[in-house]
Amino acid sequence: MTYREAMLLLIDKTSRVTEAAKILKSIDSGSPLAASRAEKLIRIAVDEAGDLSEEDRAKLRELIPEQKTAESETRSETIRFRCTPNERAMLELLAQKYAGGNLSKLIMDALQSKYPTL
């Protein structure tokens, strides 16, 4: 099953029609973020109540990569860089808007979208 087929399945058999349609559109347009967005939606939708059969759920789960262990996710390193007060304010504003105020998450998400093999 492809991410495109998965989105069509979610549109057909879940209440996540709007989200799946948006992701389907980004898949069709070739967006580099489409796969990660599809995985996130599948993670949410696969365990929700709906018309998905167990076979459908199993196929959807195959599209979700295995979770990394908590140990490999621990971030203990600090990187410092210089910026102007205006640049810092801009970064904090972007972090508030797109990453719940977490500057590290904003930077890591931006790097992940630009360099998905990181």
C-alpha distances in whole Angstrom, upper triangle without the diagonal:
4,7,8,6,7,10,11,10,12,15,15,15,17,20,18,18,20,19,15,17,19,16,14,17,17,14,16,19,18,19,19,18,15,13,16,16,12,13,16,15,12,15,18,16,14,18,19,21,19,18,15,15,15,12,10,11,11,7,8,10,8,8,11,14,17,20,23,26,28,31,29,28,32,34,37,38,40,40,43,43,46,45,48,48,47,44,43,44,41,39,39,39,35,35,36,34,31,31,33,36,34,35,34,30,31,32,29,26,28,28,24,23,26,25,21,22,25
4,5,5,6,9,10,11,12,14,15,16,17,20,17,17,19,17,13,15,16,13,11,14,14,10,12,15,14,15,15,15,12,10,13,13,10,11,14,14,12,15,17,16,15,19,20,22,20,19,17,17,18,15,13,14,13,10,9,12,10,8,11,13,17,19,22,26,28,30,28,27,31,32,36,36,38,38,40,40,43,42,45,45,43,40,40,41,38,36,37,36,33,32,33,31,28,28,31,34,32,33,31,28,28,29,26,24,25,25,21,20,22,22,19,20,23
4,5,5,6,9,10,10,12,14,15,15,17,15,15,16,13,10,12,13,9,8,11,11,8,10,13,12,13,13,12,9,7,10,10,6,8,11,10,9,12,14,13,13,17,18,20,19,19,16,18,18,16,13,13,14,11,9,11,11,7,10,12,16,18,21,24,26,29,26,25,29,30,34,34,35,35,38,38,40,40,42,42,40,37,37,37,34,32,33,33,29,29,30,28,24,25,27,30,29,30,28,25,25,26,24,21,22,22,19,18,20,20,17,19,21
4,5,5,6,9,10,11,12,14,15,17,14,13,14,13,9,10,11,9,6,9,10,7,8,12,11,12,14,13,10,9,12,12,9,11,14,12,12,15,16,15,15,19,20,21,19,18,16,18,19,17,14,15,16,13,11,14,14,11,14,16,20,22,25,28,30,32,30,29,32,33,37,37,38,38,40,40,42,41,43,43,41,38,39,39,36,34,35,34,30,30,31,29,26,27,29,32,31,32,31,27,27,28,26,23,24,25,21,19,22,22,19,21,24
4,5,5,6,9,10,11,12,14,16,14,13,15,14,11,11,14,11,9,12,13,11,12,15,15,16,17,17,13,12,15,14,11,13,15,13,12,15,17,14,14,18,18,20,17,16,14,15,16,14,11,13,14,10,10,13,13,11,14,17,20,22,25,29,31,34,31,30,34,35,39,40,41,41,43,43,45,44,46,47,45,42,42,42,39,37,38,37,33,33,34,31,28,29,31,34,34,35,33,30,30,31,29,26,27,28,24,23,25,25,22,24,27
4,5,5,6,9,10,10,11,14,12,12,14,12,9,11,13,10,9,13,14,11,13,16,16,16,17,16,12,11,13,12,8,10,12,10,8,12,13,11,10,14,15,16,14,14,11,13,14,13,9,10,11,9,7,10,11,9,11,14,18,19,23,26,28,31,29,28,31,32,36,37,38,39,41,41,44,43,45,45,43,40,40,40,37,35,36,35,31,31,31,29,26,27,28,32,31,32,31,27,28,29,27,24,26,26,23,21,24,25,21,23,25
4,5,5,6,9,10,10,12,9,9,10,9,5,7,9,7,6,10,11,9,11,14,15,15,16,14,11,11,13,11,7,10,12,9,8,12,13,10,12,15,15,16,14,14,13,15,17,16,12,13,15,12,10,13,14,11,13,17,20,21,24,27,29,32,30,28,32,33,36,37,38,38,40,40,42,41,43,43,41,38,38,38,35,33,34,32,29,29,29,27,24,25,27,30,30,31,30,26,26,28,26,23,24,26,22,21,24,24,21,23,26
4,5,5,6,9,10,12,11,9,11,11,7,8,11,10,8,11,13,11,12,16,16,17,19,18,14,14,16,14,11,14,15,12,12,15,15,13,14,17,16,17,14,13,12,15,17,15,12,14,16,13,12,15,16,14,16,20,23,24,28,31,32,35,34,32,35,36,40,41,42,42,44,44,46,45,46,46,44,42,42,41,38,37,37,36,32,32,33,30,27,28,30,33,33,35,34,30,30,32,30,26,28,29,26,24,27,28,25,27,29
4,5,5,6,8,11,10,10,13,12,9,11,14,12,11,14,16,14,16,19,19,20,21,20,16,15,17,15,12,14,15,12,10,14,14,11,11,14,14,14,11,10,8,11,13,12,8,10,13,10,9,13,14,13,15,19,21,23,27,30,31,34,33,31,35,36,40,41,42,43,45,45,47,46,48,48,46,43,43,42,40,38,38,37,34,33,34,31,28,29,31,34,34,35,35,31,31,33,31,28,29,31,27,26,29,29,26,28,30
4,5,5,5,8,6,7,10,9,6,9,12,11,10,14,15,14,16,19,19,19,20,18,15,15,16,13,10,12,13,9,8,12,11,8,9,12,11,12,10,9,8,12,14,13,10,10,13,12,10,13,15,13,14,18,21,22,25,28,29,33,31,30,33,34,38,39,40,41,43,43,45,44,46,45,43,41,40,40,37,35,35,34,31,30,30,28,26,26,27,31,31,33,32,28,29,31,29,25,27,29,26,24,27,28,25,27,29
4,6,6,7,6,4,8,9,6,7,10,11,10,12,15,14,15,18,19,19,21,19,16,16,18,15,12,15,15,11,11,15,14,11,13,15,14,14,11,11,11,14,17,17,13,14,17,15,13,16,18,16,18,21,24,25,29,31,33,36,34,32,36,37,40,41,42,42,44,44,46,45,46,46,43,41,41,40,37,36,36,34,31,31,31,28,26,27,28,32,32,34,34,30,30,32,30,27,28,30,27,25,29,30,27,29,31
4,6,9,9,8,11,12,10,10,14,14,13,15,18,17,18,21,22,23,24,23,19,19,21,18,15,17,18,14,14,17,16,12,13,16,14,14,10,9,9,12,15,15,12,13,16,15,14,17,19,18,20,23,26,27,31,33,35,38,37,35,38,39,43,44,45,46,48,48,50,48,50,49,47,45,45,44,41,40,40,38,35,35,35,32,30,31,32,35,35,37,37,33,33,36,34,30,32,34,31,29,32,33,30,32,34
4,7,9,9,12,13,11,13,16,16,15,18,20,19,20,23,24,24,26,24,20,20,21,18,16,17,17,14,12,15,14,10,11,13,11,10,7,5,6,9,12,13,10,11,14,14,12,15,18,17,18,22,24,25,29,32,33,36,35,34,37,38,42,44,45,45,47,48,50,49,50,50,48,45,45,44,41,40,40,38,35,35,34,32,30,30,31,35,35,37,37,33,33,36,34,30,32,34,31,29,33,33,30,32,34
4,5,7,10,11,9,12,14,14,15,17,19,19,21,23,24,23,25,22,19,19,19,17,14,15,15,11,11,13,11,7,9,11,8,8,5,6,7,11,14,15,11,11,15,15,13,15,18,17,18,21,23,24,27,30,31,34,33,31,34,36,39,41,42,43,45,45,47,46,47,47,45,43,42,41,39,37,36,35,32,32,31,29,27,27,28,31,32,34,34,30,30,33,31,28,30,32,29,28,31,32,29,31,33
4,6,8,9,9,11,14,14,15,17,19,20,21,23,25,24,25,22,20,20,20,17,15,17,15,12,12,14,11,9,11,12,9,9,7,9,11,15,17,18,15,15,18,18,16,18,21,19,20,23,25,25,29,31,31,35,34,32,34,36,39,41,41,42,44,44,46,45,46,45,43,41,40,39,37,35,35,33,31,30,29,27,25,26,26,30,30,33,33,29,29,32,31,27,30,32,29,28,31,32,29,32,33
4,6,6,6,9,10,11,12,14,16,16,18,20,21,20,21,18,16,16,16,13,12,13,12,8,10,12,9,7,11,12,10,11,10,12,12,16,18,19,15,14,18,17,14,16,19,17,17,21,23,23,26,29,29,32,31,29,32,33,36,38,38,39,41,41,43,41,42,42,40,38,37,36,33,32,31,30,27,27,26,24,22,23,23,27,27,30,30,26,26,29,27,24,26,28,25,24,27,29,26,29,30
4,6,5,6,9,10,10,12,14,15,16,18,20,19,21,19,16,17,17,14,13,15,14,11,12,15,13,11,14,16,13,14,12,13,13,17,19,20,16,16,20,18,16,18,21,19,19,23,25,26,29,31,32,35,34,32,35,35,39,40,41,41,42,42,44,42,43,43,40,39,38,37,34,33,33,31,28,28,28,25,23,25,25,29,29,31,32,28,28,30,29,25,27,29,27,25,28,29,27,30,31
4,6,5,6,9,10,11,13,14,15,17,19,17,20,17,15,17,17,13,13,15,14,11,13,16,14,12,16,18,16,17,15,16,17,21,23,23,19,19,22,21,18,21,23,20,20,23,26,26,29,32,32,35,34,31,34,34,38,39,39,39,40,40,41,40,40,40,37,35,35,34,31,30,30,28,25,26,25,22,20,22,23,26,27,29,30,26,25,28,27,23,25,27,25,23,26,28,26,29,30
4,5,5,6,9,10,11,12,14,15,17,15,17,14,12,13,13,9,9,12,11,8,10,13,11,10,14,16,14,16,15,17,17,20,22,22,18,18,21,19,16,18,20,17,17,20,23,23,25,28,29,32,30,28,30,31,34,35,35,35,37,37,38,37,38,37,35,33,33,31,29,28,28,26,23,23,23,20,18,19,20,24,24,26,26,22,22,25,24,20,21,24,21,19,23,24,22,25,26
4,5,5,6,9,10,10,12,14,15,14,16,14,11,12,13,9,8,11,11,7,9,12,11,10,13,15,14,16,14,15,15,18,19,19,15,15,18,16,13,16,17,15,15,19,21,22,25,28,29,32,30,28,31,32,35,36,37,37,38,38,40,39,40,40,38,35,35,34,31,30,30,29,26,26,26,23,20,22,23,27,27,28,28,24,24,26,25,21,23,25,22,20,23,24,22,24,26
4,5,5,6,9,10,10,12,14,14,16,15,11,14,15,12,10,14,14,11,13,16,15,14,16,19,18,19,17,17,17,20,22,22,18,19,21,19,16,19,21,18,19,22,25,25,28,31,32,35,33,31,34,34,38,39,39,39,40,40,41,39,41,40,38,36,36,35,32,31,31,29,26,27,27,24,21,23,25,28,29,30,30,26,25,28,26,23,24,26,23,21,24,25,23,26,28
4,5,5,6,9,10,11,13,11,14,12,9,12,13,10,10,13,13,11,13,16,15,15,18,20,19,21,20,20,20,23,25,24,21,21,23,21,18,20,21,18,19,21,24,25,27,30,31,34,32,29,32,32,36,36,36,35,37,36,38,36,37,37,34,32,32,31,28,27,28,26,23,23,23,20,18,20,22,25,26,27,27,23,22,24,23,20,20,23,21,18,21,23,21,24,26
4,5,5,6,9,10,10,9,11,9,6,9,10,7,6,10,10,9,11,14,14,13,16,19,18,21,19,20,19,22,23,22,19,19,20,18,15,17,18,15,15,18,21,22,24,27,28,31,29,27,30,30,33,34,34,34,35,35,37,35,37,36,34,32,32,31,28,27,28,26,23,23,24,21,18,20,22,25,25,26,25,22,21,23,21,18,19,21,18,15,18,20,18,21,22
4,5,5,6,9,10,10,13,12,8,10,12,10,8,12,13,11,12,16,16,15,17,20,20,21,20,20,18,21,23,21,18,18,20,17,15,18,18,15,17,19,23,24,26,30,31,34,31,29,33,33,37,37,37,37,38,38,40,38,40,40,37,35,35,35,32,30,31,30,26,27,27,24,22,23,26,29,28,29,29,25,24,26,25,21,22,23,21,18,20,22,19,22,25
4,5,5,6,9,9,12,12,9,12,14,12,11,15,16,14,16,19,19,18,20,23,23,25,23,23,22,25,26,25,22,22,24,21,19,21,22,18,20,22,25,26,29,32,33,36,33,31,34,34,38,38,38,37,38,37,39,37,38,38,36,33,34,33,30,29,30,28,25,26,27,23,21,23,26,28,29,29,29,26,24,26,25,21,21,23,21,18,20,22,20,23,25
4,5,5,6,5,9,8,6,9,11,9,10,13,14,13,15,18,18,18,20,23,23,26,24,25,23,26,27,26,22,23,24,21,19,21,21,17,18,20,23,24,26,30,31,33,30,28,31,31,34,34,34,33,35,34,35,34,35,35,33,30,31,31,27,26,28,26,22,23,24,21,19,21,23,26,26,26,26,22,21,22,21,18,18,19,17,14,16,18,16,20,22
4,5,5,6,8,8,5,7,10,10,9,12,14,13,14,17,18,18,19,23,23,25,24,24,22,24,25,24,20,21,22,19,16,19,18,15,16,18,22,23,25,29,30,32,29,28,31,31,35,34,35,34,36,35,37,36,37,38,36,33,33,33,30,29,30,29,25,26,27,24,21,23,26,28,28,28,27,24,23,24,22,19,19,20,17,15,17,18,16,18,21
4,5,8,11,12,9,11,14,13,12,16,18,17,17,21,22,21,22,26,26,27,25,25,24,26,27,25,22,23,24,21,19,22,21,18,20,21,25,26,29,32,34,36,33,32,35,35,38,38,38,37,39,38,39,38,39,40,37,35,36,36,32,31,33,31,28,28,30,27,24,26,29,31,31,31,30,27,26,27,25,22,22,23,21,17,19,20,19,21,24
4,6,9,11,9,12,15,14,14,17,19,18,19,22,23,23,25,28,28,30,28,28,27,29,30,29,25,26,27,24,22,24,24,20,21,23,26,27,29,33,34,36,33,31,34,34,37,37,37,35,36,35,37,35,36,37,35,32,33,33,29,28,30,29,25,26,28,25,22,25,27,30,29,29,29,26,24,25,24,20,20,21,19,16,17,19,18,21,23
4,6,9,7,10,13,13,13,16,17,18,19,21,23,23,24,27,28,30,29,29,27,29,30,28,25,25,26,23,21,23,22,18,19,20,24,25,26,30,32,33,30,29,32,31,35,34,34,33,34,33,35,34,35,36,34,31,32,32,29,28,30,28,25,26,28,25,22,24,27,29,28,28,27,24,23,23,22,18,18,18,16,13,14,16,14,17,20
4,5,5,8,10,10,11,14,15,16,17,20,21,21,23,26,26,29,28,29,27,29,30,28,25,25,26,23,20,22,21,18,18,19,23,23,24,28,29,31,28,26,29,28,32,31,31,30,31,30,32,30,32,33,31,28,29,29,25,24,26,25,21,22,24,21,18,20,23,25,24,24,23,20,19,19,18,15,14,15,13,10,11,13,12,15,18
4,6,7,8,10,11,13,14,16,17,19,20,21,23,26,27,30,29,30,27,30,30,28,25,25,25,23,20,21,20,16,17,17,20,21,21,25,26,28,24,23,26,25,28,28,28,27,28,28,29,28,31,32,30,26,27,28,24,23,25,24,20,21,23,21,17,19,22,24,23,22,21,18,17,17,15,12,12,12,10,7,8,10,8,12,14
4,6,6,6,9,10,11,12,14,16,17,18,20,23,23,27,26,27,25,28,28,27,24,23,23,21,18,19,19,15,15,15,18,18,20,23,24,26,23,21,24,23,27,26,26,26,27,27,29,28,30,30,29,25,26,26,23,21,23,22,18,18,20,18,15,16,19,21,20,20,19,16,15,15,14,10,11,12,9,6,9,11,9,12,14
4,6,5,6,9,10,11,12,14,16,16,18,21,21,24,23,24,22,25,25,24,21,20,21,18,16,17,17,13,13,15,18,19,20,24,25,27,25,23,26,26,29,29,30,29,31,31,33,32,33,34,32,29,29,29,26,24,26,25,21,21,23,20,17,18,21,23,23,23,22,19,18,19,17,14,14,15,13,10,13,14,12,15,17
4,5,5,6,9,10,10,12,14,15,16,19,20,23,23,23,21,23,23,21,19,18,18,16,13,14,13,10,10,11,15,16,17,21,23,25,22,21,24,24,28,28,29,29,31,31,33,33,35,35,34,31,31,31,28,26,27,27,23,22,24,22,19,19,22,24,23,23,22,19,19,19,17,14,15,16,12,11,13,14,10,13,15
4,5,5,6,9,10,11,13,14,15,18,19,22,22,24,21,24,23,22,20,18,19,17,14,14,14,11,9,10,13,13,15,18,20,22,19,17,21,21,25,25,26,26,28,28,31,30,32,33,31,28,28,28,26,23,24,24,20,19,21,19,16,16,18,21,19,20,19,15,15,16,14,11,13,14,10,9,13,13,10,12,14
4,5,5,6,9,10,11,12,14,17,17,20,20,22,20,22,23,22,19,18,19,17,14,15,16,12,11,13,16,16,18,21,22,24,22,20,23,23,27,27,28,28,30,30,32,31,33,33,31,28,28,28,25,23,24,23,20,19,20,18,14,15,17,20,19,20,20,16,16,18,16,12,14,16,13,11,15,16,13,16,17
4,5,5,6,9,10,10,12,15,16,18,18,19,17,19,19,19,15,14,16,14,10,12,13,9,9,12,15,15,18,21,23,25,23,21,25,25,29,30,31,31,33,33,36,35,37,37,35,32,32,32,29,27,27,27,23,23,24,21,18,19,21,24,23,24,23,19,20,21,19,16,18,19,15,14,17,18,15,17,19
4,5,5,6,9,10,10,13,15,18,18,19,17,19,18,18,15,13,14,13,9,9,10,7,6,8,11,12,14,18,19,22,20,18,22,23,27,28,29,29,32,32,35,34,37,37,35,32,32,32,30,27,27,27,24,23,24,22,19,18,20,23,22,23,22,18,19,20,18,15,18,18,15,14,18,18,14,16,17
4,5,5,6,9,10,12,13,17,17,19,17,20,19,19,17,14,16,15,11,11,13,10,8,11,13,12,15,18,18,21,20,17,21,22,25,27,28,28,30,31,34,33,35,35,33,31,30,30,27,25,25,25,22,20,21,19,16,15,17,20,19,21,20,16,17,19,17,14,17,18,15,14,18,18,15,18,18
4,5,5,6,8,11,11,14,14,16,14,17,17,18,15,13,15,14,10,11,14,11,10,13,15,15,18,21,22,25,23,21,24,25,29,30,31,32,34,34,37,36,37,37,35,33,32,32,29,27,27,26,23,22,22,20,18,18,19,22,22,24,23,19,20,22,20,17,19,21,18,17,21,21,18,21,22
4,5,5,6,9,10,13,13,14,12,14,14,14,11,9,11,10,7,8,10,8,7,11,13,14,17,20,21,24,23,21,25,26,30,31,33,33,36,37,39,38,40,40,39,36,35,35,33,30,30,30,27,25,26,24,21,21,22,25,25,26,25,22,23,24,22,19,22,23,19,19,22,23,19,21,22
4,6,6,7,9,13,14,16,13,16,15,16,13,10,12,12,9,8,11,9,7,10,11,11,15,17,18,21,20,19,22,23,27,29,30,31,34,35,38,37,39,39,38,35,34,34,32,29,29,29,26,24,25,23,20,19,20,24,23,25,23,20,21,23,21,18,21,22,19,19,23,23,19,21,21
4,6,6,7,11,12,15,13,16,15,17,14,11,14,14,11,11,14,13,11,14,15,14,18,20,20,24,23,21,23,25,29,31,32,33,35,36,39,38,40,39,38,35,34,33,32,29,29,28,25,24,24,22,20,19,19,23,22,25,24,20,22,24,22,19,23,24,21,21,25,25,22,24,24
4,6,5,8,9,11,9,12,13,14,11,9,12,13,9,10,14,13,12,15,17,17,20,22,23,27,26,24,27,29,32,34,35,36,39,39,42,41,43,42,40,38,37,36,34,32,32,31,28,27,27,25,22,22,23,26,26,28,28,24,25,27,25,22,25,27,23,23,27,27,24,26,27
4,6,8,9,11,8,10,10,11,9,6,9,10,7,7,11,11,10,14,15,15,19,21,22,26,25,24,27,29,33,34,36,37,40,41,43,43,45,44,43,41,39,39,37,35,34,34,31,29,29,28,25,24,25,29,28,30,29,25,27,29,26,24,27,28,24,24,28,28,24,26,27
4,7,9,11,9,11,10,13,11,8,11,13,10,10,14,14,13,16,16,16,20,21,22,25,25,24,27,29,32,35,36,38,40,42,44,44,46,45,44,41,40,39,38,35,34,34,32,30,29,28,26,25,25,29,28,31,29,26,28,30,28,25,29,30,26,26,30,30,27,28,29
4,6,9,9,11,12,15,12,10,13,15,12,13,17,17,15,19,19,19,23,24,25,28,28,26,29,31,34,37,38,39,42,43,45,44,46,45,44,42,40,39,38,36,35,34,32,30,29,28,26,25,25,29,28,31,31,27,29,31,29,26,29,31,28,28,31,32,28,30,31
4,7,8,10,11,14,13,11,15,16,14,15,19,19,19,22,23,23,26,28,28,32,32,30,33,35,38,40,42,43,45,47,49,48,49,48,47,45,44,43,41,39,38,37,35,33,32,31,29,29,28,32,32,35,34,31,32,35,33,30,33,35,31,31,35,35,32,34,34
4,6,9,11,13,11,11,14,15,14,15,19,19,19,23,24,24,28,30,31,34,34,32,35,37,40,42,44,45,47,48,50,49,51,50,48,46,45,44,42,40,39,38,36,34,34,32,30,30,30,34,34,36,36,32,33,36,34,31,34,35,32,31,35,35,32,34,35
4,6,10,11,9,10,14,14,13,16,18,19,20,23,25,26,30,31,33,36,36,34,37,39,43,45,46,47,49,50,52,51,53,52,51,48,47,47,44,43,42,41,38,37,37,35,32,33,33,37,37,39,38,35,36,38,36,33,35,37,34,33,36,36,33,35,36
4,7,8,6,6,10,11,10,12,15,15,16,20,21,23,27,29,30,33,33,32,35,37,40,42,44,45,47,48,51,50,52,51,50,47,46,46,43,41,41,40,37,36,36,34,31,31,32,36,35,38,37,33,34,36,34,31,34,35,31,30,34,34,30,32,33
4,5,5,6,9,10,11,12,14,16,17,21,22,23,27,29,31,34,34,33,36,38,42,44,46,47,49,51,53,52,54,54,53,50,49,49,46,44,44,43,40,39,39,37,35,34,35,39,38,40,39,35,37,39,36,33,36,37,33,33,36,36,32,33,35
4,5,5,6,9,10,10,12,15,16,19,19,21,25,26,28,32,31,31,34,36,40,42,44,45,48,49,52,52,54,54,52,50,49,48,46,44,44,43,40,39,39,37,35,34,35,38,37,39,38,34,36,38,35,33,35,36,32,32,36,35,31,32,33
4,5,5,6,9,10,11,13,15,18,19,21,25,27,29,32,31,31,34,37,40,42,44,45,48,50,52,52,54,54,53,50,49,49,47,44,44,44,41,39,40,38,35,35,36,39,38,40,38,35,36,38,35,33,35,35,32,31,35,34,30,31,33
4,5,5,6,9,10,11,13,17,18,20,24,26,28,32,31,30,33,35,39,41,43,43,46,47,50,49,51,51,50,47,46,46,44,41,41,41,38,36,37,35,32,32,33,36,36,37,36,32,34,35,32,30,32,33,29,29,32,31,28,29,31
4,5,5,6,9,10,11,14,15,17,21,23,25,28,28,27,30,32,36,38,40,41,44,45,47,47,49,49,48,45,44,44,42,39,39,39,36,34,35,33,30,29,30,34,33,35,33,30,31,33,30,28,31,31,27,27,31,30,26,27,29
4,5,5,6,9,10,13,14,16,20,22,24,27,26,26,30,32,35,37,40,41,44,45,48,48,50,50,49,46,45,45,43,40,40,40,37,36,36,35,32,31,32,35,34,36,34,31,32,34,30,28,31,31,27,28,31,30,26,26,28
4,5,5,7,10,12,14,17,20,23,26,28,27,27,30,32,36,37,39,40,43,44,47,47,49,49,48,45,44,44,42,40,40,39,36,35,36,34,31,30,32,35,34,35,34,30,31,33,30,27,30,30,26,26,29,28,24,24,27
4,5,5,7,11,13,15,19,21,23,26,25,24,28,30,33,35,37,37,40,41,44,44,46,46,44,42,41,41,39,36,36,36,33,31,32,30,27,27,28,32,30,32,30,27,28,29,26,24,27,27,23,23,26,25,22,23,24
4,5,5,8,10,12,15,18,20,23,22,21,25,27,31,33,35,36,39,40,43,43,45,45,44,41,40,40,38,36,36,36,33,31,32,30,27,26,28,31,29,31,29,26,27,28,25,23,26,26,22,23,26,25,21,22,23
4,6,7,9,12,16,18,21,24,22,22,26,28,31,33,35,36,39,40,43,43,46,46,45,42,41,41,39,36,37,37,34,32,33,32,29,28,30,32,31,32,30,27,28,29,26,24,26,26,22,22,25,24,20,20,22
4,6,9,12,15,18,21,23,21,21,25,26,30,31,33,33,36,37,40,40,43,43,42,39,38,38,36,33,34,34,31,29,31,29,26,25,27,30,28,29,27,24,25,26,23,21,23,23,19,19,22,21,17,17,19
4,6,9,12,15,17,20,18,17,21,23,27,28,30,31,34,35,38,38,40,41,40,36,35,36,34,31,31,32,28,27,28,27,23,22,24,27,25,26,24,21,23,24,20,18,21,21,17,18,21,20,16,16,18
4,6,9,12,15,17,15,15,19,21,24,25,28,28,32,33,36,36,39,40,39,36,35,36,34,30,31,32,28,26,28,27,24,22,24,27,24,25,23,20,22,22,19,17,20,19,16,17,20,18,14,14,15
4,6,9,12,14,13,13,17,19,22,24,27,28,31,33,36,37,40,40,40,37,35,36,35,31,32,33,30,27,29,29,25,23,25,27,25,26,23,20,23,23,19,19,22,21,17,19,22,20,16,16,16
4,6,9,11,10,10,13,16,19,21,24,25,29,31,34,35,37,38,37,34,33,34,32,29,29,30,27,25,26,26,23,21,22,24,21,23,20,18,20,21,17,17,20,19,16,19,21,19,16,16,16
4,6,8,7,7,10,13,16,18,21,23,26,28,32,33,36,36,36,33,31,33,32,28,28,30,27,24,26,27,23,21,22,24,21,22,19,17,20,20,16,16,20,18,16,18,21,19,16,15,14
4,5,5,7,9,12,15,18,21,23,26,29,32,34,37,37,37,34,32,34,33,29,29,31,29,26,27,28,25,22,23,25,21,23,20,18,22,21,18,19,22,21,19,22,24,22,19,18,17
4,6,5,6,10,13,16,18,21,24,27,31,32,35,35,35,32,30,32,31,27,27,29,27,24,25,27,24,20,21,22,19,21,17,16,20,20,17,18,22,21,19,22,24,22,20,20,18
4,5,5,9,11,14,17,20,23,26,30,31,35,35,36,33,30,32,32,28,28,30,28,25,27,28,26,22,23,24,20,21,18,18,21,21,18,20,23,21,20,23,25,23,21,20,17
4,6,8,11,13,16,18,22,24,28,30,33,33,34,31,29,31,30,27,27,29,27,24,26,27,24,21,23,23,20,20,16,16,19,18,15,17,20,18,16,20,22,19,18,16,14
4,6,9,12,14,17,20,22,26,27,30,31,31,28,26,28,27,23,23,25,23,20,22,24,21,17,19,19,16,17,13,13,16,16,12,14,17,16,15,18,20,18,17,16,13
4,6,9,12,15,18,21,25,26,29,29,30,27,25,27,27,23,23,25,24,20,22,24,22,18,19,19,15,16,13,13,17,16,14,16,19,18,17,20,22,20,19,19,16
4,6,8,11,14,17,21,23,26,26,27,24,22,24,24,20,20,23,21,18,20,22,20,17,18,17,13,13,10,11,14,13,11,14,17,16,16,19,20,19,19,18,15
4,7,10,13,17,20,22,25,26,27,25,22,24,25,21,21,24,23,20,22,25,23,19,20,19,15,15,12,14,17,16,14,17,19,18,19,22,23,21,22,21,17
4,7,10,13,17,19,23,23,25,22,20,23,23,20,20,23,22,19,22,24,22,19,21,19,16,14,11,14,16,14,13,17,18,16,18,21,21,20,21,20,16
4,7,10,13,16,19,20,22,19,17,20,20,17,17,21,20,17,20,23,21,18,20,17,14,12,10,13,15,13,13,17,17,16,18,21,21,20,21,21,18
4,7,10,13,16,18,20,17,15,18,18,15,16,20,19,17,20,22,21,18,20,18,15,12,10,13,14,11,12,16,16,14,17,20,19,19,20,20,17
4,7,10,13,15,17,14,12,16,17,14,15,18,18,17,20,22,21,19,21,18,15,12,11,15,15,12,14,18,17,16,19,21,21,21,23,23,20
4,7,10,12,14,11,11,14,15,12,14,18,17,16,19,22,21,19,21,18,16,13,13,16,15,12,15,18,16,16,19,21,20,20,23,23,20
4,7,10,12,9,9,13,14,12,14,17,17,17,20,22,22,21,23,19,18,14,15,18,17,15,17,20,18,18,22,23,22,23,25,26,23
4,7,8,6,6,10,10,10,12,14,15,15,18,20,20,20,21,18,17,14,15,18,16,14,18,19,17,18,22,22,21,23,26,27,24
4,5,5,6,9,10,11,12,14,15,16,18,20,21,21,22,19,19,16,18,20,18,17,20,22,20,21,24,25,24,26,28,30,27
4,5,5,6,9,10,10,12,14,15,16,18,20,20,20,17,18,15,18,20,18,17,21,22,21,22,25,26,25,27,30,32,29
4,5,5,6,9,10,10,12,14,15,16,18,19,20,17,18,15,18,20,17,17,21,21,19,21,25,24,24,26,29,31,29
4,5,5,6,9,10,10,12,14,15,16,17,18,15,16,12,15,17,14,13,17,18,16,18,21,21,20,22,25,27,25
4,5,5,6,9,10,10,12,14,15,15,16,13,13,10,13,15,13,13,16,17,16,18,21,21,21,23,25,27,25
4,5,5,6,9,10,10,12,14,15,15,12,13,11,14,16,14,14,18,18,17,20,22,22,22,25,27,29,27
4,5,5,6,9,10,11,12,13,14,12,13,11,14,15,12,13,16,16,15,17,20,19,19,22,24,27,25
4,5,5,6,9,10,10,11,12,10,10,7,10,11,8,9,13,13,12,14,17,17,17,20,21,24,21
4,5,5,6,9,10,10,10,7,8,7,10,11,9,11,14,14,14,17,19,19,20,22,23,26,23
4,5,5,6,9,10,10,8,10,9,13,13,10,13,16,15,15,18,20,19,20,23,24,27,25
4,5,5,6,8,9,8,9,8,11,11,8,10,13,12,11,14,16,15,17,19,21,24,22
4,5,5,5,6,5,6,5,8,8,5,8,11,10,11,14,15,15,17,19,20,23,20
4,6,6,5,4,7,8,11,10,9,12,14,13,14,17,18,18,20,22,23,26,24
4,6,6,7,10,10,13,12,9,13,15,13,13,17,18,17,19,22,22,25,24
4,6,8,9,9,11,9,7,10,12,10,10,14,14,13,16,18,18,22,20
4,5,5,7,9,6,5,9,10,9,10,13,14,14,16,18,18,21,19
4,6,9,11,9,9,12,13,12,14,17,17,17,20,22,21,24,22
4,6,9,9,8,11,13,13,14,17,18,18,21,22,23,25,23
4,6,5,6,9,10,11,12,14,15,17,19,20,20,22,19
4,5,5,6,9,10,11,12,14,15,17,18,19,21,18
4,5,5,6,8,10,11,12,14,15,16,17,18,15
4,5,5,6,8,10,10,12,14,15,15,17,14
4,6,5,6,9,10,11,12,14,15,17,15
4,5,5,6,9,10,11,12,13,15,13
4,5,5,6,9,10,10,11,12,10
4,5,5,6,9,10,10,12,11
4,5,5,6,8,10,13,11
4,5,5,6,8,10,8
4,6,5,5,7,6
4,6,6,9,9
4,6,9,9
4,6,6
4,5
4
